[in-house]
Amino acid sequence: MEGDGRNDMVGYGAAVVATGTDTTLVLDNVNIVTDGVVRTGVLSEEGGNIIVKNSTIYTKNGTLPSDYVQTVDQNYMRSVPWMLGIDGSYCVRATNLIGTDPKAAYICSTIKSDGWGVLSVDSGSNQTLTAINSTIAITDGNEGYGTYAIGDSYEYIYGCKINVGSYAVINTGGYIYFDDSSAENVAALNTSISLGLTDEELAAISQQPTIINSDRFGVMWHSSSGTVDVAGETEINTNETTFLAKTSEAITITIDGSDGAVINPGNGIILQVMDDDDPGVVDTYCTATYTDPYYGTSDTPTADTSFDLTSTTDAAALNLSNITLTGDCYNSTGWTSSSTTEQNMVVTLESANLTGIISSTEAHHRVATISSSEYYELGEVTNTPRAAINNGAIVVLNSGSTWTVSSTSYLTSLTIDSDSTITAPDGYSVSMTVDGIDTSIVAGTTYTGAIVLTVA
């Protein structure tokens, strides 16, 4: 399919579209190649169900018209909005899910795009996206994401290889599951999502882990809630932060390392909680463009005395179990927004070992202003650990867990069960103050207040 499309929200220019609750379309041993602006490979909408097996989808980037103005108005949008931290010249998504109750499954297939996105889920609700033993890739080191989750969508990524330039996932209210393509996992999806795989096809699917390689981030939350579950032998390798939460809404990250899951953040940061640095929208006739440039703030946040710095409600939660990790967890909520934002971060260890900093921080962008030409600076902040204002840091150690504190950490609540331990790296010691008072670190105790853990 050559030449430009017009609107990938309705499939105007897509190679294949499935629509309607009575529609099931199976593509088996099919090769789709498109070349042009918003020339989508596969789209499912409004209850349509697409099952792609043993196939290849490749969408090549086109050239935007010279008079095109960046917009997020879905009737006119033909390139990736730069506020996602991706170059706005990329103008094609390989696949899309739109509307209410659409489904798409990619099994033993290769799906790749020259930029923007590979598996996209866009406006609508109750979408279901499945990928099993498939390659999901942004080509040639270009910028873009592996999958987008929005509108209570459910995404099951089992036994896949994801290679991207910007994000493995952008999450705006979705539920993401990374796991192996075990016979049990695949059979369960075959039943619950009606993949229609025969016993022979099920037997032919070999068990593989999910391996993620991103030149920048792993999962980025953008102005909304959502969850991510990591299990099996899943491996997440990122050059920058693994989990970038740019939202004040509740998120939950659950990592179960009992089968060997691995998290490798290239910059040493497992979790960064921060303000949403979306530049904002200016609505005009027929277009909705972003404020350009984005202005952050260097002001110190004003404390909300009614905000409970020990509350886990609507928090950014990281749950680690049966795993040993090295990396930091930072909460800088309130430091890069001109409005008062507040959110706590909760890090819970169950039979887990973590070496690193867990702390409230002061954080600022690397540059004073961000325009479309500096889109790459969105999400890039420098942290300085410091006492919480409206950004509590809560740590819970259970079931024989160990937190090895690598440097000064500021908390607002600390719970250590009777079997768990706080320690320092070899050759160092860790001490604690609570509200400025030297306090012994005792197992089986919960501490609240202005907690400072110092390593010397």
PyMOL commands that set and color helices and strands:
alter all, ss='L'
color gray80, all
select helices_A, chain A and resi 82-84+139-141+183-192+199-204+372-377
alter helices_A, ss='H'
color red, helices_A
select strands_A, chain A and resi 16-19+24-28+31-35+42-45+49-53+56-60+93-100+103-107+110-113+116-125+128-132+135-138+144-150+154-158+161-164+167-172+175-179+211-214+217-222+226-230+235-238+243-246+251-256+262-265+269-274+281-284+287-290+294-295+316-321+324-326+328-331+345-350+353-356+358-365+369-370+381-385+393-398+402-405+409-416+421-423+430-434+437-439+445-455
alter strands_A, ss='S'
color yellow, strands_A
deselect
rebuild
show_as cartoon
